[in-house]
């Protein structure tokens, strides 16, 4: 077939380059330092350029130095007193271009920028992009040459080239995701920006197909390449080497006389007895490609995996011919102090923590995420559902639809080669209206069908999915209904029966999103005391308004205490039931980490969805260890209550003590006295039978649990106080401070009654302020990093960085404010 000739008609061009491919470090530079940021807009691009020159006296408006990645909303997303900023912002830096390739191309690669982006070299606009989550690139070669040939530019910048970037996350109903989504639509260069040097002819992208036959003994590797060829080179050679997971060469082939225009099928290789990729053994092969032409040479590598998966009709999920229960969670791109601008080191920490918790599956909600995350999932053995941000609000016009199509196409093309990916998500909660005056189910169905067909054309090897849009459940391959047993509706004991009912309504059922909120460090002796009005068997779906803390039907999300004590029981019940559901494909707990949301200003930590297994700063909640006890093999043991300093009750009242462990038997000691050995039995609720009723003495108590698994001994111990004194209404604030090093002081506030007795069930809102030579470590969106926070068992705390004397003001409505001096 005769292929079209490709010409570059203008310098304004965006490219889809292979972010997943490993381009040599000498040709790929992360642009992290020497950036400046301006919140707000400019009158023209010249305002960014004129003051960027070294020694310029025109320093207005004032820019602030930043490093990338950077998010507009690093702090204000969880500031309890303001709406988070949505609008334009500018970044600028100077580039020192040193492309080693003769006639080479210089590319700016964006791993993701929010939400609308414009790119300028000197005063020339060279690229733009709409969509905050897919990868995109701009060829700046010609614009750089033009800037360097401009005498004014050369003089002002001493041979360097000014790069200016405008990002904008302004509200726009004709853009996905909707601002009604339960997460912030962040702005900024919150993923890495890379400078890439390429020869005049280079690889643009690869499509590597790795079909495995059902016998698992025969597979194939089909290689398709796309080329970036602005000079219209007509002949090239590609040398290919495939190495197995042990580094042993499997095959080596060369394709000569290639016409490097458009899509080119390069190789179709039979693979006998492939080493299969799985969560237990994530075997990765390495593909090395070398492109040789008269224009130069380029070498890149990709990693692939061979696996066979299947969603059995009305049955379980199978990987490589065996049933695999998908044990999953979710990830939002969000972290304390940086919002979406997580570093690679932070991403590695997060995904490794998930793996340590025992997951083998993750849903990336609700948008395409960094390729770094996908590579980690490949390497650690985590199966992936990745989706586009068509989330809530309804359906917009043609601009809206075009963005959704483009983002689906980019997500599939850019992340196609990752063996971890099994599901392409087309949307989330598309039954949620209100961005537009009209809401037509038929129009949403028609567009969902269009996206489903597009996904299958782009990638026939994977399946499609959506969550919570019942009137579209027949369109996609895999459907997840809304089941929030024990939180938004019903009791958690409804979970199994509700799931089985929903499973029978679709051919392929997968339950993503379940769980509930917990305010870290809040515990309860009886977390069920306010839940008596919730009916059993009344359904477990989330309905309009259920996320609100007022109104509607009785439910745990409104009436519960939001304690960790309740959530460990809810999760415990779900996990023990999942072990008995032979037809279950799997589930994904929502989410792994607390994250910011503009829709929840009244939460115990304002503007934070607190359903995470860990806090927004990686601090583990107690529920982390519940998952470990069910999902991990490495011996572990954990006594519930590491962040519960004081328990309460009457003298000689037996108190429940829970131990979460994956060991076959556990012995508990209280104050040195054995409370007996309990055998682990997952169906013995709670804590799989590892629960005791023990008497605690007034004052300090020492608890220790010991176990052995596979000849490895493990133990855990905590010290807990026990209070028998009864308290009245909170009337006073008692303040204490504790040095933590590096000029950091922890300030703790405890509510007491008029007699000074700690109020251990108080949940009042506490506000902290500071004056003097110090600052609060605030706006972190954590239980100990917000200047306004509900107490946990009558206590709240925050940290301050102090350089000299200062005062912390601690306030709670109806209680006398305390002004506390610290140094």
C-alpha positions in Angstrom: 0.0 0.0 0.0 1.3 3.4 -0.9 1.8 5.5 2.3 1.2 9.2 2.5 4.1 11.6 2.6 4.2 13.5 5.8 5.2 17.2 5.8 5.5 19.6 8.7 3.5 22.7 7.6 3.9 24.7 10.8 6.0 24.8 13.9 2.9 24.3 16.0 2.7 20.6 16.4 2.0 18.2 19.3 3.4 14.7 19.1 2.7 11.3 20.8 6.2 10.1 21.6 7.0 6.9 23.5 7.1 8.1 27.1 7.2 4.5 28.2 10.3 3.7 26.1 13.6 4.0 27.8 15.5 6.7 25.9 19.2 6.9 27.0 19.8 9.4 29.8 22.2 11.4 27.7 19.3 12.1 25.3 16.6 12.7 28.0 16.9 15.4 30.6 14.4 16.0 33.4 13.8 19.7 33.7 13.3 20.0 37.5 15.3 23.0 38.6 15.6 26.7 37.8 11.9 27.3 37.2 9.8 30.3 38.2 6.1 30.4 38.8 3.5 33.1 38.6 0.0 32.6 40.0 -2.5 34.3 37.7 -2.3 35.5 34.1 -0.2 37.9 32.0 -1.1 40.5 29.5 1.1 38.9 26.8 3.9 36.4 26.4 6.3 39.3 26.3 5.6 40.0 30.0 7.0 36.5 30.8 10.0 37.0 28.5 11.1 40.5 29.3 11.8 39.9 33.0 13.3 36.5 32.6 16.6 37.9 31.3 19.5 37.8 33.8 19.8 41.2 35.5 16.5 42.5 34.2 15.1 45.5 36.1 11.5 44.8 35.0 10.7 42.3 37.8 7.0 43.0 37.9 4.9 40.9 38.4 6.8 38.9 41.0 7.6 35.3 40.2 8.5 32.7 42.8 11.2 30.0 42.4 9.9 26.5 42.2 11.0 23.0 41.3 9.1 20.6 39.1 6.8 18.8 39.4 4.7 21.6 40.9 1.0 22.1 41.5 -1.0 25.3 41.8 -2.9 23.7 44.7 -0.2 22.2 46.8 -1.7 23.8 49.9 -5.0 25.5 49.1 -6.7 22.2 48.1 -7.0 21.5 51.8 -6.9 25.0 53.3 -10.0 24.9 55.5 -10.9 28.5 54.9 -10.7 29.0 51.1 -11.9 27.5 47.8 -8.9 26.0 45.9 -7.5 28.1 43.1 -8.8 27.4 39.6 -7.4 29.7 37.0 -4.2 30.3 34.9 -0.6 30.1 36.1 2.7 30.6 34.3 6.0 28.8 34.5 9.3 29.9 32.9 12.9 28.8 32.6 15.9 29.2 30.3 17.0 26.3 28.1 20.6 25.6 27.1 20.0 23.5 24.0 22.9 21.1 23.2 21.5 18.5 20.8 24.3 16.1 19.9 22.7 14.9 16.7 23.4 16.6 13.5 20.1 17.9 12.1 18.5 16.4 15.2 15.1 17.3 16.7 14.7 18.8 20.2 11.5 17.7 21.9 9.7 18.9 25.0 7.9 16.0 26.6 5.0 16.5 29.1 4.1 13.6 31.3 1.0 15.4 32.3 0.0 19.0 32.9 -3.3 20.5 34.2 -5.5 21.2 32.6 -5.1 23.3 29.5 -1.5 24.1 28.5 0.2 26.5 26.1 4.0 26.4 25.3 6.1 29.3 24.1 9.7 29.5 23.0 10.8 33.1 23.3 7.6 34.8 22.1 6.5 32.1 19.7 3.6 29.7 20.6 4.8 26.2 19.7 2.2 23.9 21.2 -0.9 23.5 23.2 -2.9 20.7 24.8 -6.2 20.1 26.6 -6.4 17.4 29.2 -4.6 17.1 32.4 -3.5 13.4 32.4 -2.3 12.1 29.1 1.3 12.4 27.8 2.1 14.8 25.0 5.1 16.4 23.3 6.1 19.4 21.3 8.9 19.7 18.7 10.7 23.0 19.6 13.6 22.6 17.1 12.6 25.2 14.6 11.4 27.7 17.2 14.7 27.4 19.1 16.7 28.1 15.9 14.5 31.1 15.2 15.0 32.4 18.7 18.7 32.0 18.6 18.8 33.8 15.3 17.1 36.8 16.8 19.7 39.3 18.0 17.5 40.6 20.8 17.0 37.1 22.2 20.7 36.3 21.9 21.7 39.5 23.7 19.2 39.2 26.5 19.7 35.5 27.3 23.4 34.9 26.4 22.7 32.1 24.0 20.0 30.4 26.1 16.3 30.2 25.1 13.4 31.3 27.2 10.7 28.6 27.7 7.3 29.9 29.1 4.3 27.6 29.8 0.8 28.7 30.7 -1.3 26.1 32.5 -5.0 26.7 33.3 -7.4 24.7 35.5 -10.3 27.1 35.3 -13.8 25.6 35.6 -15.1 24.5 32.2 -18.1 22.2 31.8 -17.0 21.4 28.3 -13.9 19.7 29.6 -13.5 16.4 31.4 -13.4 15.6 34.3 -16.4 17.4 35.8 -15.9 19.8 38.7 -18.6 17.8 40.4 -16.1 15.0 40.7 -15.1 14.0 44.2 -11.5 15.1 43.7 -9.7 18.4 42.8 -9.1 19.2 39.2 -5.6 20.4 39.8 -3.5 22.9 37.8 0.2 23.1 37.0 3.2 21.2 35.7 2.4 18.5 38.2 4.2 15.8 36.4 7.7 15.8 34.9 8.7 17.8 31.9 11.6 16.3 29.9 13.9 17.7 27.2 14.6 15.0 24.6 17.3 15.0 21.9 16.5 12.8 18.9 18.1 12.3 15.5 16.3 13.7 12.5 14.5 10.3 12.1 13.3 8.7 15.3 10.8 6.2 16.8 7.5 7.9 17.6 5.8 4.9 19.4 5.6 1.2 19.5 2.7 -1.2 19.7 3.9 -4.5 21.1 1.3 -7.3 21.1 2.0 -10.4 23.2 -0.8 -12.9 22.7 -0.5 -16.1 24.7 -2.4 -19.2 23.7 -4.6 -20.9 26.3 -2.2 -23.8 26.5 0.4 -21.2 27.9 3.1 -22.9 25.8 2.9 -20.8 22.7 3.0 -17.0 22.4 3.9 -14.4 19.9 5.5 -11.0 19.8 4.1 -8.7 17.2 6.0 -5.4 16.7 4.5 -2.3 15.1 6.5 0.9 15.1 5.6 4.5 14.3 8.2 7.0 13.2 8.7 10.7 13.6 10.0 11.7 10.2 9.8 15.5 9.6 12.5 15.3 6.9 10.7 12.6 4.9 13.5 10.1 5.0 12.6 7.2 2.8 14.9 4.4 4.0 15.8 3.0 7.4 17.0 -0.2 9.2 15.8 -1.5 12.6 17.8 -3.9 14.6 15.9 -5.7 17.3 17.0 -7.9 20.2 14.7 -9.6 22.7 16.0 -10.8 26.1 14.2 -12.9 28.6 13.8 -11.9 32.3 17.2 -13.4 33.1 18.9 -11.3 30.5 19.4 -14.2 28.1 19.0 -13.4 24.4 15.9 -15.0 22.9 16.1 -13.6 19.4 17.8 -11.0 17.3 16.4 -9.7 14.0 17.0 -6.9 11.5 14.5 -5.3 9.2 16.1 -3.5 6.3 14.9 -1.1 3.6 12.0 0.1 5.8 9.9 3.0 4.6 9.6 4.9 7.9 6.3 6.6 7.3 3.1 6.0 9.3 2.6 2.6 11.0 5.1 -0.1 10.0 4.7 -3.8 10.9 8.3 -4.9 11.8 8.4 -8.3 13.3 6.1 -11.3 14.1 8.0 -13.7 16.3 6.8 -17.0 17.7 7.7 -17.5 21.4 7.9 -21.1 22.8 7.3 -21.7 26.5 7.2 -18.1 27.5 8.1 -17.1 31.0 4.8 -15.8 32.2 4.1 -12.6 34.0 2.0 -12.8 37.2 1.7 -11.0 40.5 3.8 -13.7 42.1 6.4 -13.6 39.4 6.3 -10.5 37.3 8.6 -11.8 34.5 9.5 -9.0 32.1 11.3 -9.4 28.8 13.4 -6.5 27.4 13.0 -5.3 23.8 15.9 -3.3 22.4 15.4 -1.3 19.2 18.1 0.4 17.2 17.1 2.7 14.3 19.8 3.4 11.7 19.5 5.8 8.9 21.7 8.3 7.1 20.3 10.9 9.5 21.8 9.2 12.5 21.1 6.4 15.0 18.7 5.9 18.0 18.4 3.1 20.5 15.4 2.7 22.9 14.2 -0.2 25.0 10.8 -1.4 26.1 9.7 -4.0 28.6 6.9 -6.5 27.9 5.3 -9.4 29.6 3.5 -12.5 28.4 0.2 -13.4 30.2 -3.2 -14.8 29.5 -6.2 -13.5 31.3 -9.9 -14.3 31.3 -13.1 -13.0 33.0 -15.2 -16.2 33.2 -18.9 -15.6 32.4 -20.7 -15.2 35.7 -17.6 -16.5 37.4 -14.1 -15.7 38.6 -11.1 -14.1 37.0 -8.3 -16.3 35.6 -4.7 -15.5 35.0 -2.5 -17.9 33.1 -5.2 -20.6 33.4 -5.7 -20.4 37.2 -8.3 -18.6 39.3 -6.9 -15.4 40.8 -8.9 -13.4 43.3 -8.2 -9.7 42.5 -7.2 -8.1 45.7 -7.2 -4.4 45.0 -7.3 -0.8 45.9 -7.3 2.6 44.2 -4.9 5.4 43.6 -5.5 9.1 43.3 -2.5 11.3 42.3 -2.4 13.3 45.5 -0.1 13.8 48.5 0.4 16.0 51.5 2.2 19.3 50.8 2.4 18.8 47.0 -1.1 17.8 45.9 -0.7 16.2 42.4 3.0 17.0 42.1 4.4 13.7 43.5 8.0 12.9 42.8 9.1 9.6 41.4 10.5 8.7 44.9 7.1 9.4 46.4 5.4 7.3 43.8 7.8 4.4 44.4 7.1 4.6 48.2 3.3 4.6 47.6 3.2 1.6 45.2 5.6 -0.4 47.3 3.4 0.2 50.4 0.4 -1.1 48.4 2.3 -4.2 47.5 3.4 -4.6 51.1 -0.3 -4.4 52.1 -0.9 -7.4 49.8 -2.6 -6.1 46.7 -2.3 -7.7 43.3 -4.7 -5.2 41.5 -5.2 -1.5 41.3 -7.7 0.8 39.7 -6.2 4.1 38.7 -9.0 6.6 39.5 -10.2 8.5 37.7 -7.8 9.4 34.9 -4.7 8.2 33.1 -1.7 8.3 35.5 2.0 8.7 35.2 3.8 6.1 33.2 6.1 5.7 36.3 3.1 4.2 38.1 2.5 1.8 35.2 6.1 0.7 35.1 6.0 0.1 38.9 2.9 -2.1 38.4 4.7 -4.1 35.7 7.8 -4.6 37.9 6.0 -5.4 41.1 3.2 -7.6 39.7 0.1 -5.4 40.1 -2.8 -5.8 37.6 -4.3 -2.5 36.4 -7.7 -0.9 35.5 -6.9 2.5 34.0 -9.6 4.9 32.9 -10.3 8.2 31.3 -11.7 11.1 33.3 -15.2 11.0 32.0 -16.5 11.4 35.5 -19.9 12.7 36.6 -21.8 15.7 35.3 -23.5 14.4 32.2 -22.4 14.7 28.6 -21.2 17.9 26.9 -21.0 18.9 23.3 -18.6 18.1 20.5 -15.6 19.7 22.2 -16.3 17.6 25.3 -16.7 14.4 23.3 -13.6 15.1 21.2 -11.5 15.4 24.3 -12.9 12.1 25.7 -12.1 10.3 22.4 -8.6 11.8 22.3 -7.8 10.9 25.9 -9.0 7.4 25.4 -6.9 7.0 22.3 -3.9 8.5 24.0 -4.2 6.4 27.1 -4.5 3.1 25.1 -1.7 4.0 22.7 0.6 5.3 25.4 0.1 2.5 27.9 -0.7 -0.4 25.6 2.6 -2.2 26.1 2.3 -2.5 29.9 1.5 -6.2 30.8 0.0 -5.0 34.0 -3.0 -3.4 32.3 -6.0 -5.6 31.8 -9.0 -3.2 31.8 -9.6 0.1 30.0 -12.1 2.1 32.0 -14.5 4.3 29.9 -16.0 6.3 32.7 -17.1 6.6 36.3 -20.5 7.5 37.8 -21.8 8.6 34.4 -25.3 8.5 35.9 -24.5 11.6 38.0 -26.1 14.7 36.3 -26.0 18.5 36.8 -23.3 20.0 34.7 -25.9 20.7 32.0 -29.6 21.7 32.0 -30.6 18.4 30.4 -29.5 14.8 31.2 -30.3 12.3 28.5 -29.6 8.6 29.2 -29.9 7.7 25.6 -27.2 10.2 24.6 -24.8 8.9 27.3 -25.5 5.3 26.2 -24.7 6.3 22.6 -21.4 7.9 23.5 -20.5 5.1 25.8 -21.1 2.7 22.9 -18.9 4.8 20.7 -16.0 4.8 23.3 -16.4 1.1 23.8 -16.1 0.4 20.1 -13.1 2.8 19.9 -11.3 1.0 22.7 -11.8 -2.4 21.1 -10.5 -1.1 17.8 -7.4 0.3 19.4 -6.8 -2.7 21.6 -8.7 -5.9 20.9 -6.5 -7.8 23.5 -8.1 -6.1 26.6 -11.5 -5.6 28.0 -13.5 -2.4 28.8 -15.1 -1.4 32.0 -17.1 1.3 33.9 -18.3 1.8 37.4 -21.8 2.9 38.5 -23.9 3.6 35.5 -26.5 0.9 35.5 -28.2 2.0 32.3 -24.8 1.4 30.5 -23.9 -1.9 32.2 -24.7 -4.0 29.1 -22.3 -2.0 26.8 -18.9 -2.7 28.4 -17.2 -6.0 29.0 -16.9 -5.7 32.8 -19.2 -3.8 35.1 -18.9 -2.6 38.7 -22.2 -1.4 40.4 -22.3 0.7 43.5 -22.0 -1.4 46.6 -21.1 0.4 49.8 -22.5 -2.0 52.4 -22.2 -0.6 55.9 -21.3 2.9 54.8 -23.6 4.8 52.4 -26.4 2.2 52.7 -27.3 -0.8 54.7 -25.0 -2.7 57.1 -21.8 -4.4 56.2 -23.3 -7.8 56.7 -25.3 -7.1 53.6 -22.2 -7.2 51.5 -22.2 -10.8 50.3 -25.9 -11.1 49.4 -25.9 -7.8 47.6 -22.8 -8.7 45.6 -24.2 -12.0 44.5 -27.4 -10.4 43.4 -25.5 -7.8 41.4 -23.2 -10.5 39.9 -26.1 -12.3 38.3 -27.2 -9.1 36.5 -24.1 -8.9 34.3 -21.9 -11.3 32.5 -18.7 -10.0 34.1 -18.9 -8.5 37.5 -16.0 -6.8 39.4 -16.6 -4.8 42.6 -14.5 -1.6 42.7 -15.1 1.0 45.4 -16.1 -0.1 48.9 -15.1 0.8 52.4 -15.8 3.9 54.5 -14.2 7.0 56.1 -12.1 6.9 59.2 -10.6 9.8 61.1 -7.1 8.7 61.8 -6.4 8.4 65.6 -10.1 8.3 66.5 -11.1 5.1 68.3 -14.3 3.9 70.0 -15.2 1.3 72.7 -18.5 0.8 70.9 -18.5 2.0 67.3 -22.0 0.6 66.6 -23.9 2.5 69.4 -25.3 5.1 67.0 -26.1 2.7 64.1 -29.2 1.0 65.4 -31.5 2.7 63.0 -29.9 1.3 59.9 -32.0 -1.4 58.3 -30.6 -4.8 57.2 -31.1 -5.8 53.6 -32.3 -2.4 52.4 -29.7 -2.2 49.6 -26.0 -1.2 49.6 -25.8 1.3 46.8 -24.8 5.0 47.1 -27.7 7.3 46.3 -27.9 11.1 45.8 -26.9 12.9 48.9 -25.5 9.9 50.8 -22.0 11.5 51.0 -23.5 14.4 52.9 -23.2 14.5 56.7 -26.8 15.6 57.0 -30.3 14.5 55.8 -31.4 11.4 54.0 -31.8 7.8 55.4 -30.0 6.4 58.4 -26.5 5.3 57.3 -23.0 4.9 58.8 -21.6 7.8 56.7 -24.0 10.2 58.5 -24.7 8.6 61.9 -21.4 6.7 62.6 -18.5 8.0 64.6 -16.0 7.8 61.7 -13.6 5.8 64.0 -10.9 3.5 63.0 -12.6 1.0 65.3 -15.6 0.8 63.0 -13.7 0.6 59.7 -11.5 -2.3 60.8 -14.6 -4.2 61.5 -16.2 -3.3 58.1 -13.1 -4.3 56.2 -12.6 -7.4 58.3 -16.1 -8.5 57.4 -15.7 -7.9 53.7 -12.4 -9.8 53.5 -13.6 -12.8 55.4 -16.6 -13.0 53.1 -14.6 -12.7 50.0 -12.8 -15.9 50.9 -16.1 -17.8 50.6 -17.3 -16.2 47.3 -16.0 -18.7 44.7 -17.5 -16.9 41.8 -16.0 -13.5 42.7 -13.5 -11.9 40.3 -12.3 -9.5 42.9 -12.6 -6.2 44.5 -10.8 -2.9 45.0 -11.0 -0.9 48.2 -11.6 2.8 47.8 -8.9 4.3 48.1 -5.4 3.4 49.4 -4.6 7.0 50.6 -6.7 9.9 51.9 -7.0 12.5 49.2 -8.3 16.1 48.8 -11.8 16.9 47.5 -13.6 20.2 47.1 -16.9 18.5 47.9 -16.3 17.7 51.6 -15.5 20.9 53.5 -17.2 19.6 56.7 -15.2 16.4 57.1 -13.2 15.9 60.3 -10.1 16.9 58.2 -11.7 19.6 56.0 -11.7 19.0 52.3 -10.3 15.4 52.6 -11.9 12.2 51.6 -10.8 10.1 54.6 -11.5 6.6 53.3 -7.8 5.8 52.8 -5.9 2.9 54.3 -3.2 5.4 55.0 -3.2 9.2 55.5 -2.2 11.7 52.9 1.4 11.7 54.2 1.9 7.9 54.1 1.0 7.4 57.8 -0.6 4.0 58.2 -4.0 3.7 59.7 -5.0 0.6 61.7 -6.9 -0.9 58.7 -3.7 -1.3 56.8 -2.8 -4.3 59.0 -6.3 -5.9 58.5 -5.6 -6.1 54.8 -2.1 -7.5 55.5 -3.5 -10.2 57.8 -5.7 -11.5 54.9 -3.6 -10.8 51.9 0.1 -11.3 52.7 2.3 -14.4 53.3 5.2 -12.8 55.1 4.6 -13.4 58.8 3.0 -10.3 60.4 1.2 -9.4 63.7 -0.4 -6.2 64.9 -2.3 -5.3 68.0 -5.2 -3.0 67.2 -4.7 0.5 68.8 -1.2 1.8 68.3 -2.7 5.3 68.0 -5.2 4.8 70.9 -3.4 6.0 74.0 -6.2 5.8 76.4 -9.1 3.3 76.6 -12.0 3.7 79.0 -14.7 1.8 80.9 -15.6 0.7 84.4 -13.4 -1.1 86.8 -12.9 -4.9 86.0 -14.9 -4.5 82.8 -13.6 -6.9 80.2 -12.4 -5.0 77.1 -12.1 -6.4 73.5 -8.5 -6.7 72.3 -8.0 -7.5 68.6 -4.8 -8.8 67.0 -4.5 -8.9 63.3 -2.1 -11.6 62.0 -1.6 -14.1 59.2 0.0 -16.6 61.6 -1.9 -19.8 62.5 -2.0 -19.1 66.2 -1.4 -16.1 68.5 -0.8 -15.7 72.2 -1.7 -12.5 74.0 -0.2 -11.2 77.2 -1.7 -8.3 79.3 0.7 -7.0 81.9 2.8 -10.1 81.6 -0.1 -12.5 82.1 -1.1 -14.8 79.2 -4.6 -14.4 78.0 -4.4 -17.7 76.1 -3.7 -18.9 72.6 -6.2 -18.3 69.8 -6.2 -20.2 66.6 -6.7 -18.1 63.4 -9.9 -18.9 61.5 -10.9 -16.3 58.9 -14.6 -17.1 59.4 -14.4 -16.4 63.1 -15.3 -12.6 63.2 -13.7 -10.3 64.2 -10.0 -10.5 63.6 -10.2 -14.1 62.3 -10.6 -15.4 65.8 -7.8 -13.5 67.3 -9.9 -11.6 69.7 -9.8 -11.6 73.5 -11.9 -10.1 76.4 -9.4 -8.9 79.0 -9.5 -6.8 82.1 -7.2 -3.7 82.1 -6.1 -2.0 85.2 -6.4 1.7 86.0 -3.5 3.5 84.5 -0.8 2.0 82.3 -1.1 -1.4 80.7 1.3 -3.4 78.6 0.0 -5.6 75.8 2.1 -8.1 73.8 1.2 -10.6 71.1 3.5 -13.3 69.9 3.2 -15.9 67.1 5.2 -18.2 64.9 4.8 -18.8 61.1 7.1 -20.9 59.0 9.5 -21.1 61.9 9.7 -17.3 62.0 8.7 -15.6 65.3 6.9 -12.3 65.2 5.6 -10.1 68.0 4.0 -6.8 68.6 3.5 -4.7 71.8 1.8 -1.5 72.9 1.3 0.5 76.1 -2.2 1.7 76.7 -3.7 3.7 79.6 -7.1 2.8 81.1 -9.4 5.4 82.5 -12.4 4.6 84.7 -13.2 8.2 85.7 -16.4 9.4 83.9 -16.4 12.8 82.2 -18.9 15.4 81.6 -19.2 17.9 78.8 -16.0 19.4 77.4 -15.3 22.7 79.2 -11.6 23.2 79.0 -8.5 22.9 76.7 -5.4 21.5 78.2 -2.3 22.2 76.0 1.1 20.4 76.0 4.1 20.6 73.7 6.8 18.1 72.8 10.1 18.8 70.9 10.7 16.6 67.9 14.1 17.9 66.7 15.1 20.3 63.9 13.1 23.2 65.6 9.9 21.2 65.3 7.5 21.3 68.2 4.4 19.1 68.5 1.5 20.9 70.1 -1.3 18.8 71.6 -4.7 20.0 72.8 -6.9 17.8 75.0 -10.5 18.6 75.8 -11.5 18.0 79.5 -14.5 18.6 81.6 -14.7 21.2 84.3 -13.0 18.9 86.7 -10.1 18.3 84.3 -11.1 14.8 83.3 -10.2 14.0 79.7 -13.3 13.7 77.5 -12.3 10.6 75.6 -15.2 10.5 73.2 -15.3 14.2 72.3 -15.3 15.1 68.6 -15.2 18.9 68.7 -13.6 21.1 66.0 -10.3 22.6 67.1 -8.6 25.5 65.5 -4.9 26.4 65.8 -3.2 29.7 65.0 0.3 31.0 65.6 1.9 34.3 66.3 5.6 35.1 66.7 8.7 33.5 65.3 7.2 30.3 64.1 4.9 28.7 61.6 2.4 25.9 61.7 3.0 22.9 59.5 -0.5 23.1 58.1 -2.6 22.5 55.0 -1.3 18.9 54.7 -4.7 17.3 54.7 -3.9 15.0 57.6 -5.2 14.4 61.1 -2.0 16.1 62.5 -1.5 18.6 59.7 -4.6 20.8 59.5 -5.1 24.0 61.5 -8.8 23.1 61.8 -9.5 19.5 62.7 -12.0 17.5 64.6 -10.6 15.9 67.8 -9.8 12.2 68.0 -10.9 11.0 71.4 -10.9 14.6 72.6 -7.4 15.3 71.4 -6.0 17.2 68.4 -2.4 18.0 67.5 -0.3 20.0 65.0 3.4 20.7 64.5 5.1 24.1 64.5 8.5 25.1 63.2 9.8 27.5 65.8 12.9 29.8 65.5 12.2 31.8 68.7 9.4 32.6 71.1 5.9 32.3 69.7 2.4 31.7 70.8 -0.1 29.1 69.6 -3.8 30.0 69.9 -6.1 26.9 70.4 -9.8 27.5 70.1 -13.0 25.4 70.1 -16.5 26.8 70.0 -18.0 27.3 73.5 -14.7 26.8 75.3 -12.3 29.5 76.5 -9.4 30.0 74.0 -5.9 29.2 75.2 -2.9 31.1 74.3 0.1 28.8 74.7 3.7 29.9 74.7 6.4 27.7 73.0 10.1 28.2 72.2 
